Structure formats: structure tokens, C-alpha cells
Amino acid sequence: MSPGTLVDSNYNVYETATVMSWTDATEVFSSQPDSLCGTWSYEITQTDSSPLDTSVFTVDIVAKTFTIVTNDRNKESAYTVQVKATQGVYSAFAITKTFIVTVADLCDETATRTFINPGVLTDTTYSVYNTATVLTWTDASEITTDAPAYCGTWVYEVGSFLWDPLDSEVFTVNLDAKTLSIQTSDQSKENTYTV
């Protein structure tokens, strides 16, 4: 039973299902033919022989498929799975093997996320009375990450350095359009703003 199709694997929460299909030829060997000893039957459990977590794993013994799929971040773990194969009625001569399925959430804090420096949102000088300076950003212009796309869209907040509201007489933020506009005709607003 080694190595076969049922082998150590990694699955990322939120991904489409991973399906491992097997056949007798990929998993077992006997020096005696099925016609003499009987056909192979399989049982797949956790190593302590308890049932698999059906919210993560689906086993179809007839179709010989082992499926991994979940959107539940609480299912992150390394699962040790045991396969037991028996030829015909010879259960005393069953063979077993184990493999590990690691379920991980690549969207969690282990993903690398950093701002691109400089991006579109960078130090800017604006002169009072000028037409608006509009900084338009995209995810690609500001952020680099190894988190998969299925982790979701980026959500932005724009505020002062201490997260106080920006001066609305100078700044206009449109988070849907991902724009930061700077414009004023008020000389008293001359200042250095940290955003």
C-alpha cells in the first residue's frame, strides 16, 4: 500500500474540493489473484479507528474516492487518516497504511501582506487654490500578498495617523472608487497631514 494515490496532502480552506481517486492497482498488492482470495474492500477512518470528520472528508468506497473540502476555518488541523484493505474474507490479513491531510487557512495571519512602497498613496505636495489632486489606487498598486484570491477582497480605511477623521475641507475619500482627493482654497489649511 505504498505510496499509492492516498498520500500525504495539503488542503486550503475555501478551495474547491480535492478528490483522491484510487484503484486496487494504485493501493494494494497480493501475490494471489482476486479470483482465488476475493476482491478487495476498504475502510477509511482516523488512526484511532474513529469516523472521519464528515464536515471535511467524504469517502465513497464504491466509487473509490476520498474528498476533502471545507469552508470552516475551525477545521484547520493535521488529520492522520488510516486506510485498511482486506482481500475477500481474510480480515486477519488486512493491511493498513496512514497518510496525513493538513487543512490550513492560507488567508489567516500566516499569509504575507505588505504595502508596496512607494505605491500610488505616497507623499504628495498640494498647493492651495490648485485643482484637486486625486490619488486613485488599486489593490495591485498598494499591496503585495501571497494570500490566494479566494481569501476575499481588500477593505480599506483612510484616516489620519491617529485614525481621527480627515479634514473634510481638504480631503475627500471615496472607498468604492478607491480615491483620495486633495483640494482647498482655504490658506488656513496649509499644513503637513499624515494620512
ROZA-714592 format. One record per residue (C-alpha): x, y, z; residue number from 1; residue in one letter. Coordinates in nm, 2 decimals. Layout:
<sites>
site xx:X | yy:Y | zz:Z | nuke:NUM | vovex:a .
...
</sites>
This chain:
<sites>
site xx:0.00 | yy:0.00 | zz:0.00 | nuke:1 | vovex:m .
site xx:0.28 | yy:0.24 | zz:-0.06 | nuke:2 | vovex:s .
site xx:0.29 | yy:0.51 | zz:-0.19 | nuke:3 | vovex:p .
site xx:-0.04 | yy:0.49 | zz:-0.39 | nuke:4 | vovex:g .
site xx:-0.29 | yy:0.77 | zz:-0.45 | nuke:5 | vovex:t .
site xx:-0.40 | yy:0.81 | zz:-0.09 | nuke:6 | vovex:l .
site xx:-0.09 | yy:1.00 | zz:0.03 | nuke:7 | vovex:v .
site xx:0.00 | yy:1.30 | zz:0.25 | nuke:8 | vovex:d .
site xx:-0.16 | yy:1.61 | zz:0.11 | nuke:9 | vovex:s .
site xx:-0.24 | yy:1.98 | zz:0.19 | nuke:10 | vovex:n .
site xx:-0.58 | yy:2.14 | zz:0.15 | nuke:11 | vovex:y .
site xx:-0.65 | yy:2.51 | zz:0.19 | nuke:12 | vovex:n .
site xx:-0.98 | yy:2.62 | zz:0.35 | nuke:13 | vovex:v .
site xx:-1.21 | yy:2.78 | zz:0.09 | nuke:14 | vovex:y .
site xx:-1.06 | yy:2.60 | zz:-0.21 | nuke:15 | vovex:e .
site xx:-1.25 | yy:2.37 | zz:-0.44 | nuke:16 | vovex:t .
site xx:-1.27 | yy:2.01 | zz:-0.34 | nuke:17 | vovex:a .
site xx:-0.96 | yy:1.79 | zz:-0.36 | nuke:18 | vovex:t .
site xx:-1.06 | yy:1.45 | zz:-0.48 | nuke:19 | vovex:v .
site xx:-0.83 | yy:1.15 | zz:-0.45 | nuke:20 | vovex:m .
site xx:-0.94 | yy:0.86 | zz:-0.66 | nuke:21 | vovex:s .
site xx:-0.79 | yy:0.52 | zz:-0.62 | nuke:22 | vovex:w .
site xx:-0.80 | yy:0.17 | zz:-0.77 | nuke:23 | vovex:t .
site xx:-0.68 | yy:-0.17 | zz:-0.64 | nuke:24 | vovex:d .
site xx:-0.38 | yy:-0.13 | zz:-0.86 | nuke:25 | vovex:a .
site xx:-0.27 | yy:0.20 | zz:-0.70 | nuke:26 | vovex:t .
site xx:-0.32 | yy:0.09 | zz:-0.34 | nuke:27 | vovex:e .
site xx:-0.27 | yy:-0.28 | zz:-0.29 | nuke:28 | vovex:v .
site xx:-0.08 | yy:-0.58 | zz:-0.40 | nuke:29 | vovex:f .
site xx:-0.13 | yy:-0.95 | zz:-0.33 | nuke:30 | vovex:s .
site xx:0.07 | yy:-1.24 | zz:-0.47 | nuke:31 | vovex:s .
site xx:-0.27 | yy:-1.42 | zz:-0.50 | nuke:32 | vovex:q .
site xx:-0.53 | yy:-1.32 | zz:-0.76 | nuke:33 | vovex:p .
site xx:-0.87 | yy:-1.18 | zz:-0.67 | nuke:34 | vovex:d .
site xx:-1.03 | yy:-1.49 | zz:-0.83 | nuke:35 | vovex:s .
site xx:-0.87 | yy:-1.71 | zz:-0.56 | nuke:36 | vovex:l .
site xx:-0.88 | yy:-1.49 | zz:-0.25 | nuke:37 | vovex:c .
site xx:-1.16 | yy:-1.25 | zz:-0.32 | nuke:38 | vovex:g .
site xx:-1.20 | yy:-0.88 | zz:-0.41 | nuke:39 | vovex:t .
site xx:-1.06 | yy:-0.60 | zz:-0.20 | nuke:40 | vovex:w .
site xx:-1.26 | yy:-0.40 | zz:0.04 | nuke:41 | vovex:s .
site xx:-1.16 | yy:-0.07 | zz:0.21 | nuke:42 | vovex:y .
site xx:-1.22 | yy:0.11 | zz:0.53 | nuke:43 | vovex:e .
site xx:-1.10 | yy:0.47 | zz:0.58 | nuke:44 | vovex:i .
site xx:-1.10 | yy:0.61 | zz:0.94 | nuke:45 | vovex:t .
site xx:-0.89 | yy:0.82 | zz:1.17 | nuke:46 | vovex:q .
site xx:-0.59 | yy:0.63 | zz:1.31 | nuke:47 | vovex:t .
site xx:-0.78 | yy:0.56 | zz:1.63 | nuke:48 | vovex:d .
site xx:-1.05 | yy:0.39 | zz:1.42 | nuke:49 | vovex:s .
site xx:-1.30 | yy:0.67 | zz:1.49 | nuke:50 | vovex:s .
site xx:-1.50 | yy:0.80 | zz:1.20 | nuke:51 | vovex:p .
site xx:-1.36 | yy:1.08 | zz:0.98 | nuke:52 | vovex:l .
site xx:-1.49 | yy:1.43 | zz:1.03 | nuke:53 | vovex:d .
site xx:-1.77 | yy:1.44 | zz:0.77 | nuke:54 | vovex:t .
site xx:-1.77 | yy:1.82 | zz:0.76 | nuke:55 | vovex:s .
site xx:-1.42 | yy:1.79 | zz:0.60 | nuke:56 | vovex:v .
site xx:-1.40 | yy:1.44 | zz:0.44 | nuke:57 | vovex:f .
site xx:-1.63 | yy:1.24 | zz:0.22 | nuke:58 | vovex:t .
site xx:-1.55 | yy:0.88 | zz:0.14 | nuke:59 | vovex:v .
site xx:-1.72 | yy:0.68 | zz:-0.14 | nuke:60 | vovex:d .
site xx:-1.60 | yy:0.33 | zz:-0.11 | nuke:61 | vovex:i .
site xx:-1.79 | yy:0.21 | zz:-0.42 | nuke:62 | vovex:v .
site xx:-1.65 | yy:0.49 | zz:-0.64 | nuke:63 | vovex:a .
site xx:-1.32 | yy:0.47 | zz:-0.45 | nuke:64 | vovex:k .
site xx:-1.29 | yy:0.84 | zz:-0.39 | nuke:65 | vovex:t .
site xx:-1.17 | yy:1.04 | zz:-0.09 | nuke:66 | vovex:f .
site xx:-1.28 | yy:1.40 | zz:-0.10 | nuke:67 | vovex:t .
site xx:-1.15 | yy:1.69 | zz:0.11 | nuke:68 | vovex:i .
site xx:-1.35 | yy:2.02 | zz:0.12 | nuke:69 | vovex:v .
site xx:-1.44 | yy:2.27 | zz:0.39 | nuke:70 | vovex:t .
site xx:-1.50 | yy:2.64 | zz:0.43 | nuke:71 | vovex:n .
site xx:-1.48 | yy:2.62 | zz:0.81 | nuke:72 | vovex:d .
site xx:-1.16 | yy:2.78 | zz:0.94 | nuke:73 | vovex:r .
site xx:-1.21 | yy:2.59 | zz:1.27 | nuke:74 | vovex:n .
site xx:-1.12 | yy:2.27 | zz:1.09 | nuke:75 | vovex:k .
site xx:-0.76 | yy:2.37 | zz:1.05 | nuke:76 | vovex:e .
site xx:-0.56 | yy:2.07 | zz:1.16 | nuke:77 | vovex:s .
site xx:-0.34 | yy:1.78 | zz:1.06 | nuke:78 | vovex:a .
site xx:-0.56 | yy:1.48 | zz:1.02 | nuke:79 | vovex:y .
site xx:-0.39 | yy:1.13 | zz:1.03 | nuke:80 | vovex:t .
site xx:-0.61 | yy:0.91 | zz:0.82 | nuke:81 | vovex:v .
site xx:-0.59 | yy:0.53 | zz:0.82 | nuke:82 | vovex:q .
site xx:-0.67 | yy:0.31 | zz:0.52 | nuke:83 | vovex:v .
site xx:-0.75 | yy:-0.06 | zz:0.59 | nuke:84 | vovex:k .
site xx:-0.77 | yy:-0.30 | zz:0.30 | nuke:85 | vovex:a .
site xx:-0.90 | yy:-0.66 | zz:0.32 | nuke:86 | vovex:t .
site xx:-0.89 | yy:-0.92 | zz:0.05 | nuke:87 | vovex:q .
site xx:-1.21 | yy:-1.13 | zz:0.05 | nuke:88 | vovex:g .
site xx:-1.29 | yy:-1.29 | zz:0.39 | nuke:89 | vovex:v .
site xx:-0.93 | yy:-1.27 | zz:0.51 | nuke:90 | vovex:y .
site xx:-0.97 | yy:-0.99 | zz:0.76 | nuke:91 | vovex:s .
site xx:-0.70 | yy:-1.13 | zz:0.98 | nuke:92 | vovex:a .
site xx:-0.45 | yy:-1.04 | zz:0.70 | nuke:93 | vovex:f .
site xx:-0.58 | yy:-0.69 | zz:0.64 | nuke:94 | vovex:a .
site xx:-0.32 | yy:-0.43 | zz:0.55 | nuke:95 | vovex:i .
site xx:-0.31 | yy:-0.07 | zz:0.66 | nuke:96 | vovex:t .
site xx:-0.14 | yy:0.25 | zz:0.59 | nuke:97 | vovex:k .
site xx:-0.17 | yy:0.60 | zz:0.71 | nuke:98 | vovex:t .
site xx:-0.14 | yy:0.94 | zz:0.55 | nuke:99 | vovex:f .
site xx:-0.17 | yy:1.29 | zz:0.68 | nuke:100 | vovex:i .
site xx:-0.41 | yy:1.56 | zz:0.54 | nuke:101 | vovex:v .
site xx:-0.32 | yy:1.91 | zz:0.65 | nuke:102 | vovex:t .
site xx:-0.61 | yy:2.15 | zz:0.64 | nuke:103 | vovex:v .
site xx:-0.49 | yy:2.51 | zz:0.66 | nuke:104 | vovex:a .
site xx:-0.63 | yy:2.86 | zz:0.61 | nuke:105 | vovex:d .
site xx:-0.39 | yy:3.05 | zz:0.38 | nuke:106 | vovex:l .
site xx:-0.60 | yy:3.36 | zz:0.44 | nuke:107 | vovex:c .
site xx:-0.50 | yy:3.38 | zz:0.81 | nuke:108 | vovex:d .
site xx:-0.22 | yy:3.57 | zz:0.98 | nuke:109 | vovex:e .
site xx:0.05 | yy:3.34 | zz:0.82 | nuke:110 | vovex:t .
site xx:-0.02 | yy:3.50 | zz:0.48 | nuke:111 | vovex:a .
site xx:0.23 | yy:3.76 | zz:0.38 | nuke:112 | vovex:t .
site xx:0.07 | yy:4.10 | zz:0.33 | nuke:113 | vovex:r .
site xx:0.27 | yy:4.42 | zz:0.28 | nuke:114 | vovex:t .
site xx:0.22 | yy:4.76 | zz:0.14 | nuke:115 | vovex:f .
site xx:0.41 | yy:4.84 | zz:-0.17 | nuke:116 | vovex:i .
site xx:0.64 | yy:5.14 | zz:-0.10 | nuke:117 | vovex:n .
site xx:0.60 | yy:5.37 | zz:-0.28 | nuke:118 | vovex:p .
site xx:0.26 | yy:5.29 | zz:-0.42 | nuke:119 | vovex:g .
site xx:0.01 | yy:5.54 | zz:-0.55 | nuke:120 | vovex:v .
site xx:-0.06 | yy:5.65 | zz:-0.20 | nuke:121 | vovex:l .
site xx:0.27 | yy:5.82 | zz:-0.13 | nuke:122 | vovex:t .
site xx:0.40 | yy:6.16 | zz:0.00 | nuke:123 | vovex:d .
site xx:0.22 | yy:6.43 | zz:-0.20 | nuke:124 | vovex:t .
site xx:0.25 | yy:6.81 | zz:-0.21 | nuke:125 | vovex:t .
site xx:-0.06 | yy:7.01 | zz:-0.29 | nuke:126 | vovex:y .
site xx:-0.07 | yy:7.39 | zz:-0.34 | nuke:127 | vovex:s .
site xx:-0.38 | yy:7.58 | zz:-0.21 | nuke:128 | vovex:v .
site xx:-0.61 | yy:7.70 | zz:-0.49 | nuke:129 | vovex:y .
site xx:-0.50 | yy:7.44 | zz:-0.74 | nuke:130 | vovex:n .
site xx:-0.73 | yy:7.19 | zz:-0.89 | nuke:131 | vovex:t .
site xx:-0.78 | yy:6.88 | zz:-0.70 | nuke:132 | vovex:a .
site xx:-0.50 | yy:6.62 | zz:-0.67 | nuke:133 | vovex:t .
site xx:-0.67 | yy:6.29 | zz:-0.70 | nuke:134 | vovex:v .
site xx:-0.48 | yy:5.97 | zz:-0.59 | nuke:135 | vovex:l .
site xx:-0.65 | yy:5.66 | zz:-0.73 | nuke:136 | vovex:t .
site xx:-0.53 | yy:5.33 | zz:-0.61 | nuke:137 | vovex:w .
site xx:-0.58 | yy:4.96 | zz:-0.68 | nuke:138 | vovex:t .
site xx:-0.50 | yy:4.66 | zz:-0.48 | nuke:139 | vovex:d .
site xx:-0.21 | yy:4.58 | zz:-0.71 | nuke:140 | vovex:a .
site xx:-0.07 | yy:4.93 | zz:-0.67 | nuke:141 | vovex:s .
site xx:-0.06 | yy:4.92 | zz:-0.29 | nuke:142 | vovex:e .
site xx:-0.05 | yy:4.56 | zz:-0.16 | nuke:143 | vovex:i .
site xx:0.16 | yy:4.26 | zz:-0.22 | nuke:144 | vovex:t .
site xx:0.04 | yy:3.93 | zz:-0.08 | nuke:145 | vovex:t .
site xx:0.08 | yy:3.55 | zz:-0.11 | nuke:146 | vovex:d .
site xx:-0.28 | yy:3.50 | zz:0.01 | nuke:147 | vovex:a .
site xx:-0.49 | yy:3.33 | zz:-0.25 | nuke:148 | vovex:p .
site xx:-0.76 | yy:3.53 | zz:-0.44 | nuke:149 | vovex:a .
site xx:-1.03 | yy:3.33 | zz:-0.28 | nuke:150 | vovex:y .
site xx:-0.95 | yy:3.50 | zz:0.06 | nuke:151 | vovex:c .
site xx:-1.17 | yy:3.79 | zz:-0.04 | nuke:152 | vovex:g .
site xx:-1.15 | yy:4.15 | zz:-0.14 | nuke:153 | vovex:t .
site xx:-0.94 | yy:4.41 | zz:0.04 | nuke:154 | vovex:w .
site xx:-1.12 | yy:4.65 | zz:0.26 | nuke:155 | vovex:v .
site xx:-0.97 | yy:5.00 | zz:0.32 | nuke:156 | vovex:y .
site xx:-1.00 | yy:5.27 | zz:0.58 | nuke:157 | vovex:e .
site xx:-0.84 | yy:5.61 | zz:0.53 | nuke:158 | vovex:v .
site xx:-0.79 | yy:5.84 | zz:0.82 | nuke:159 | vovex:g .
site xx:-0.54 | yy:6.05 | zz:1.00 | nuke:160 | vovex:s .
site xx:-0.23 | yy:5.90 | zz:1.15 | nuke:161 | vovex:f .
site xx:-0.41 | yy:5.85 | zz:1.48 | nuke:162 | vovex:l .
site xx:-0.73 | yy:5.74 | zz:1.30 | nuke:163 | vovex:w .
site xx:-0.91 | yy:6.06 | zz:1.36 | nuke:164 | vovex:d .
site xx:-1.13 | yy:6.17 | zz:1.07 | nuke:165 | vovex:p .
site xx:-0.96 | yy:6.36 | zz:0.79 | nuke:166 | vovex:l .
site xx:-1.03 | yy:6.73 | zz:0.75 | nuke:167 | vovex:d .
site xx:-1.33 | yy:6.72 | zz:0.51 | nuke:168 | vovex:s .
site xx:-1.24 | yy:7.08 | zz:0.39 | nuke:169 | vovex:e .
site xx:-0.92 | yy:6.94 | zz:0.24 | nuke:170 | vovex:v .
site xx:-0.97 | yy:6.57 | zz:0.18 | nuke:171 | vovex:f .
site xx:-1.24 | yy:6.37 | zz:0.01 | nuke:172 | vovex:t .
site xx:-1.23 | yy:5.99 | zz:0.03 | nuke:173 | vovex:v .
site xx:-1.43 | yy:5.75 | zz:-0.19 | nuke:174 | vovex:n .
site xx:-1.35 | yy:5.40 | zz:-0.08 | nuke:175 | vovex:l .
site xx:-1.57 | yy:5.25 | zz:-0.35 | nuke:176 | vovex:d .
site xx:-1.37 | yy:5.43 | zz:-0.62 | nuke:177 | vovex:a .
site xx:-1.05 | yy:5.40 | zz:-0.42 | nuke:178 | vovex:k .
site xx:-0.97 | yy:5.76 | zz:-0.45 | nuke:179 | vovex:t .
site xx:-0.83 | yy:6.03 | zz:-0.22 | nuke:180 | vovex:l .
site xx:-0.89 | yy:6.38 | zz:-0.34 | nuke:181 | vovex:s .
site xx:-0.70 | yy:6.68 | zz:-0.20 | nuke:182 | vovex:i .
site xx:-0.83 | yy:7.03 | zz:-0.27 | nuke:183 | vovex:q .
site xx:-0.89 | yy:7.35 | zz:-0.08 | nuke:184 | vovex:t .
site xx:-0.90 | yy:7.73 | zz:-0.13 | nuke:185 | vovex:s .
site xx:-0.85 | yy:7.80 | zz:0.24 | nuke:186 | vovex:d .
site xx:-0.50 | yy:7.92 | zz:0.32 | nuke:187 | vovex:q .
site xx:-0.55 | yy:7.84 | zz:0.69 | nuke:188 | vovex:s .
site xx:-0.55 | yy:7.47 | zz:0.59 | nuke:189 | vovex:k .
site xx:-0.18 | yy:7.49 | zz:0.49 | nuke:190 | vovex:e .
site xx:-0.03 | yy:7.21 | zz:0.69 | nuke:191 | vovex:n .
site xx:0.15 | yy:6.87 | zz:0.68 | nuke:192 | vovex:t .
site xx:-0.11 | yy:6.60 | zz:0.71 | nuke:193 | vovex:y .
site xx:-0.02 | yy:6.24 | zz:0.79 | nuke:194 | vovex:t .
site xx:-0.28 | yy:6.01 | zz:0.64 | nuke:195 | vovex:v .
</sites>
